[in-house]
C-alpha cells in the first residue's frame, strides 16, 4: 500500500508491504515524498502485482 500525506513539514510517502508468509511482522517505510521516491514506491507496488511488464501489459 502506498499513501501520500501532506504534513506540516511537507508531503510524505508511507509504503506498507504485506507480511511475508510465516512472519508476524509488518514492514513500513516513511520518507519525504519527492518525485523520485514516489516513482520508486509506485514501481515497487506495481512489481508486486501478478502481471508482466507494465510498459507492455494490455487488458484483453
Residue frames as a rotation matrix with the C-alpha (Angstrom) as fourth column:
UNK 1
0.589 0.808 0.000 0.00
0.808 -0.589 0.000 0.00
0.000 0.000 -1.000 0.00
UNK 2
-0.637 -0.740 0.217 1.33
0.747 -0.662 -0.063 3.43
0.190 0.122 0.974 -0.92
UNK 3
0.567 0.793 -0.222 -0.15
0.823 -0.551 0.136 6.53
-0.014 -0.260 -0.965 0.72
UNK 4
-0.511 -0.640 0.574 0.83
0.587 -0.748 -0.310 10.15
0.627 0.178 0.758 0.20
UNK 5
0.442 0.615 -0.653 0.12
0.897 -0.297 0.328 12.52
0.007 -0.730 -0.683 3.09
UNK 6
0.092 -0.361 0.928 0.53
0.171 -0.913 -0.372 16.27
0.981 0.193 -0.023 3.50
UNK 7
0.340 -0.067 -0.938 2.15
0.936 0.123 0.331 17.17
0.093 -0.990 0.104 6.81
UNK 8
0.899 0.006 -0.438 3.40
0.153 -0.941 0.302 20.37
-0.410 -0.338 -0.847 8.41
UNK 9
0.024 -0.985 -0.170 6.88
-0.182 -0.172 0.968 19.67
-0.983 0.008 -0.184 7.04
UNK 10
-0.452 -0.128 -0.883 5.70
-0.879 -0.104 0.466 18.85
-0.151 0.986 -0.066 3.50
UNK 11
0.589 0.687 -0.425 4.39
-0.773 0.633 -0.048 15.81
0.236 0.357 0.904 1.68
UNK 12
-0.430 -0.698 0.573 5.44
-0.789 0.599 0.138 12.37
-0.439 -0.392 -0.808 2.92
UNK 13
0.050 0.365 -0.930 5.10
-0.715 0.663 0.222 8.89
0.697 0.653 0.294 1.43
UNK 14
-0.120 -0.009 0.993 4.07
-0.811 0.578 -0.093 5.88
-0.573 -0.816 -0.076 3.51
UNK 15
-0.031 0.048 -0.998 4.74
-0.772 0.633 0.054 2.49
0.634 0.773 0.018 1.94
UNK 16
-0.016 0.096 0.995 3.47
-0.825 0.561 -0.068 -0.61
-0.565 -0.822 0.070 3.73
UNK 17
-0.476 -0.234 -0.848 4.42
-0.719 0.658 0.223 -4.03
0.506 0.716 -0.482 2.44
UNK 18
0.649 0.749 -0.136 2.35
-0.577 0.600 0.554 -7.13
0.496 -0.281 0.821 3.14
UNK 19
0.300 -0.507 0.808 3.67
-0.764 0.379 0.522 -9.59
-0.571 -0.774 -0.274 5.69
UNK 20
-0.429 -0.527 -0.734 5.88
-0.808 0.588 0.050 -12.36
0.405 0.614 -0.678 4.38
UNK 21
0.502 0.633 -0.589 4.38
-0.334 0.770 0.544 -15.84
0.798 -0.077 0.598 4.72
UNK 22
0.362 -0.301 -0.882 5.05
0.707 0.706 0.049 -17.12
0.608 -0.641 0.468 8.23
UNK 23
-0.744 -0.661 0.102 6.08
0.467 -0.623 -0.628 -13.72
0.478 -0.420 0.771 9.54
UNK 24
0.198 0.802 -0.563 4.25
0.980 -0.181 0.086 -11.79
-0.033 -0.569 -0.822 12.22
UNK 25
-0.280 -0.439 -0.854 5.99
0.448 -0.846 0.288 -8.53
-0.849 -0.301 0.434 11.34
UNK 26
0.774 0.479 0.415 4.71
0.611 -0.392 -0.687 -5.83
-0.167 0.785 -0.596 9.00
UNK 27
-0.383 -0.923 0.028 7.12
0.865 -0.348 0.361 -3.52
-0.324 0.163 0.932 7.17
UNK 28
0.775 0.631 0.047 6.56
0.620 -0.742 -0.255 0.23
-0.126 0.227 -0.966 6.80
UNK 29
-0.453 -0.883 0.126 8.75
0.890 -0.440 0.117 2.94
-0.048 0.165 0.985 5.27
UNK 30
0.750 0.585 -0.310 8.18
0.571 -0.808 -0.145 6.66
-0.335 -0.069 -0.940 5.75
UNK 31
-0.398 -0.913 0.091 10.11
0.820 -0.309 0.482 9.17
-0.412 0.267 0.871 3.65
UNK 32
-0.339 0.247 -0.908 9.83
-0.280 -0.948 -0.153 12.63
-0.898 0.202 0.391 2.07
UNK 33
0.358 0.590 0.724 7.58
0.536 0.504 -0.677 12.36
-0.764 0.630 -0.136 -1.00
UNK 34
-0.324 -0.517 -0.792 9.98
-0.496 -0.620 0.608 13.63
-0.805 0.590 -0.055 -3.61
UNK 35
0.494 0.550 -0.673 9.00
-0.855 0.167 -0.491 12.79
-0.157 0.818 0.553 -7.21
UNK 36
-0.267 -0.684 -0.679 11.84
-0.735 0.601 -0.316 10.26
0.624 0.415 -0.663 -7.42
UNK 37
-0.933 -0.098 0.345 10.84
-0.326 0.632 -0.703 8.43
-0.149 -0.768 -0.622 -4.22
UNK 38
0.028 0.995 0.097 7.16
-0.626 0.093 -0.775 8.38
-0.780 -0.038 0.625 -5.20
UNK 39
0.335 0.026 -0.942 8.16
-0.899 0.307 -0.312 6.84
0.281 0.951 0.127 -8.55
UNK 40
-0.716 -0.640 -0.280 10.19
-0.495 0.747 -0.444 4.15
0.493 -0.180 -0.851 -6.75
UNK 41
-0.709 0.500 0.497 7.25
-0.382 0.320 -0.867 3.45
-0.593 -0.805 -0.036 -4.41
UNK 42
0.343 0.870 -0.354 4.73
-0.787 0.061 -0.614 3.15
-0.513 0.489 0.706 -7.23
UNK 43
0.055 -0.402 -0.914 7.06
-0.813 0.513 -0.275 0.89
0.580 0.758 -0.299 -9.24
UNK 44
-0.896 -0.410 0.170 7.62
-0.422 0.667 -0.615 -1.29
0.138 -0.623 -0.770 -6.17
UNK 45
-0.286 0.880 0.380 3.87
-0.488 0.208 -0.848 -1.65
-0.825 -0.428 0.370 -5.61
UNK 46
0.495 0.490 -0.718 3.24
-0.857 0.138 -0.497 -2.46
-0.144 0.861 0.488 -9.30
UNK 47
-0.333 -0.723 -0.605 6.05
-0.757 0.588 -0.285 -5.03
0.562 0.363 -0.743 -9.28
UNK 48
-0.837 0.047 0.545 4.22
-0.398 0.631 -0.666 -6.98
-0.375 -0.774 -0.509 -6.55
UNK 49
0.187 0.981 -0.058 1.13
-0.714 0.095 -0.694 -7.47
-0.675 0.172 0.718 -8.74
UNK 50
-0.098 -0.220 0.971 0.70
0.200 0.951 0.236 -10.64
-0.975 0.218 -0.049 -10.84
UNK 51
0.948 0.317 -0.039 1.26
0.039 -0.235 -0.971 -9.01
-0.317 0.919 -0.235 -14.23
UNK 52
0.319 -0.860 0.397 4.21
0.948 0.287 -0.139 -8.97
0.006 0.421 0.907 -16.56
UNK 53
-0.750 -0.659 -0.052 5.87
0.652 -0.751 0.107 -5.79
-0.110 0.047 0.993 -17.70
UNK 54
0.057 0.814 -0.578 3.61
0.547 -0.509 -0.664 -2.79
-0.835 -0.279 -0.474 -17.11
UNK 55
-0.435 -0.278 -0.856 5.02
-0.442 -0.763 0.472 -0.97
-0.784 0.584 0.209 -20.13
UNK 56
-0.858 0.044 -0.511 3.74
-0.468 0.340 0.816 -3.70
0.209 0.940 -0.271 -22.47
UNK 57
-0.800 0.593 0.093 0.73
0.424 0.668 -0.611 -5.02
-0.425 -0.449 -0.786 -20.50
UNK 58
-0.750 0.655 -0.090 -2.69
-0.569 -0.570 0.593 -4.66
0.337 0.496 0.800 -22.15
UNK 59
-0.439 0.699 0.564 -6.16
-0.440 0.381 -0.814 -5.63
-0.784 -0.605 0.140 -20.98
UNK 60
-0.990 0.132 0.056 -8.00
0.123 0.587 0.800 -8.23
0.073 0.799 -0.597 -23.02
